[in-house]
């Protein structure tokens, strides 16, 4: 039995360790993947933010370009019908007119044939030319001098086209939020590509540096964005808070179940040892009356005895049979307590008289053992209970004091507002603190090493507490090693 319990405990602990190891590995892998996704998503958000910043710069340049086309002091716009294909041919030229300082183009989607420029044709040309041709050139980072003045204006505007830190911060925050990094703080530094300053070091508490990204409307080399994020562990823990909490709860559950199972096995082991001890003691106790009965019966059967000797042997058989029946009744009584509630025949009981009568009967046994049983004037009180079970409970406490107490046992009653308490105090060796909470357990006996001078089964105090609780009372003890023990039986007063 002991070997099986140890084997089951070992297998259970091994299984729990396996679950914990798997859970730890899974949590670690989840953390690593989350850290990798954090860096990847943040870097991708930074790249997209630079692209959006360039697109915003281009939009501002296109708005300016449209205004320049309306400046008739520097730009002249005209149109004619091309005789070869019948389309309207637009002509953009500088003012004053110079040879080569002009651009001619037509649009397939412009169907009207206009020989002289009208306001509608002018508006269409500006919208179509800026939104198509010039936008495509800016997207590729080129500057086309459609006229000398337009080329110079666009070149100068592109040189001064920048994104402010506030604008970029807003764009990046939106992009991070779109990727699920809503509450992710960051630090931003923008510098010109031509700035001789080196890249800045990481700010305090922002140790995760993203790869710097250059951007601009001209060959994407206008500015450089450098971004730092908080240390990855803190950010990932915040993102995985729910996962980590669930993992921690699962780990706690596994540990709790393992601890409970191991504790249950240990309790089963102790209970098995207690039952084995009980069985051994009970076997020895049963052998004595059985052997006595067997010996007396053999004597009566095989020997011619006189009447006096036969009566003596018959009395011995009756005495040992009574003792054997008492042992059996005690065992059956303990089993009944385990299976069902204790049956009680409640009736008013004069508690002081019951205690005094039993103490008077027990005093002879104490005197024969060289002990003293003293009881003070017991206060009159009436309880509602089963007189037989209450008598057995008090007898058990007195028998326990006779076996394990010192030279003197005192009984003292105390009348409380709703209960009567009986204090039974001895001057014996006392009970060690680690055993006091277990003396009321079934089959438990305080260890005495290899000494077994006092026979017992570990049933008496368990039975006594069950009776007290069935009556709505309590049975407690207070003991100090070397200074004796006090049992207090408290029972509610009859209404």
Residue, then its C-alpha position, 0 to 999 in steps of 0.5 A: x500500500x505504501x509503495x503504491x501511494x508513493x508511486x502514484x504520488x511520483x507519477x502525479x508530480x511527474x505529470x504536473x511537472x510535464x504540464x508546467x514545462x509545456x505551459x512554460x514553453x508555450x508561454x515563452x514561445x508566445x512571448x517570442x512571437x509577440x516580440x517579433x510581431x511588435x518589431x515587425x508591425x512597428x517597422x511596417x507602420x513607420x514605413x507606411x507613415x513615411x509614404x503617407x508623409x511623402x504623399x501629403x507633401x506631393x499634394x501640397x506641391x500639386x496645389x501650388x502647381x495648379x496656382x502657378x498655372x493660373x499665373x498669366x504673368x509667367x505662364x501662357x496657355x493656349x489650344x488649337x485643333x490638330x488637323x492630323x488627328x482632329x484632337x484639341x492640342x494644348x500648348x503651355x509656354x513661358x512668358x515672355x515666349x522663348x524658343x523651346x520654353x513650351x510644352x504641347x500635349x493632348x488628352x484622349x478623354x477630352x472630346x471637344x474640338x476647341x480652337x480657342x481656349x475657353x474657361x472650361x477648357x482651361x479648368x479641364x487642362x489644369x485639373x487633368x495636367x496637374x492630377x495626371x502628368x505632374x502627379x506621376x512625375x512627382x511620384x517618380x521623384x522627377x522634375x520636368x521643366x514644362x516651362x523654365x519658370x514652372x521648373x524653377x518654381x517646382x524645384x525650389x518648392x521641392x527643396x523646401x518641402x518637409x514634414x514637421x514632427x507634429x504631422x509625422x507623429x500624428x500619421x505614425x500614431x494613426x498607423x500604429x493604432x490601425x495595426x492594433x498598437x493603440x496605446x503604444x508610446x514612442x519617441x520620434x526624431x526627424x532630421x534632414x538627410x544632409x544634416x551632418x548630425x549622427x543619429x541620436x541615441x535611445x532615450x531613457x526607457x525607450x530601448x527598442x530602436x526601429x530601423x531609420x527610414x528616409x523619405x522625401x519627394x525627391x528620390x525619397x532622400x529628403x528627411x530621415x525618421x528615427x523612432x524608439x519604442x519602450x522596452x519590448x518585454x514591458x510592451x509585450x506583457x501589456x499586449x499579452x496580459x490576458x494570455x499571461x493571466x490565463x496561463x498563470x491561472x492555469x498554472x495555479x490550478x495545476x499546482x493547486x490540484x497537484x497539491x490537493x492530490x498529494x495532500x489527499x494521498x498523504x492523508x490516505x497514507x496516514x489513515x492507512x497507517x492509523x487503521x493498521x495500528x488500530x487493527x493491530x491493537x484491536x486484534x490483540x484486544x480481541x485475542x485476550x477474551x477469545x483465548x480466555x473463553x476458549x481456555x475456560x470452555x476447554x476446561x469445562x469440556x475436558x475436566x471433571x470440575x466441582x461446582x465452585x470451579x465450574x461456576x468460576x469458569x462460567x463467570x469468566x466466560x460471561x465476563x470475557x464475552x461481555x468485554x468482547x461484546x463491548x469491543x464489537x459495539x464500539x467498532x459498530x458505533x464508530x462505523x455508524x458515526x461515519x455513515x449517518x448522523x448520530x441517533x439521539x433520544x432527546x429528553x431533559x437531563x439534569x446535567x449536574x446530577x448526571x456528572x456527579x453520579x458518574x464521577x462517584x462510580x468512577x472514583x473507585x477506579x481512580x482510587x485503585x489506580x492511586x489517582x484522585x478524582x475531585x469535583x467541586x459543587x456542580x452548578x444545577x443545569x438542565x440540558x436537552x439530550x440523550x442521557x446514554x450518549x452523554x454518559x458515554x461521552x463523559x465516561x470516555x473523557x474520565x477514562x482518557x484522563x485515567x489512562x493518560x493523566x497525572x495523579x489528580x483530575x478535577x471536574x468543574x462546571x461553568x454556567x454560561x448565558x445559553x450553555x453549561x460548560x464542564x471543564x475536566x483538568x488533569x496534571x498529566x504530561x500534556x499533549x504536544x502542540x502538533x498533535x492537539x488538532x488531531x486527537x479528535x480524528x478517528x483512529x488517531x493516537x498520540x505517538x509514544x515511540x515503541x512504548x504501548x503500555x496503554x491500550x487504545x483504539x483512537x475512537x473514544x475522543x472522536x466519538x465524544x466530539x461527535x456526540x457533543x456536536x450532535x447536541x449542538x455543543x462543542x468539545x475542545x482541549x487546552x494543553x501545555x506539555x508538562x502542565x496537564x490538559x483541560x477538556x471542555x465539554x459545552x452543551x446548550x441549556x434546555x429552553 
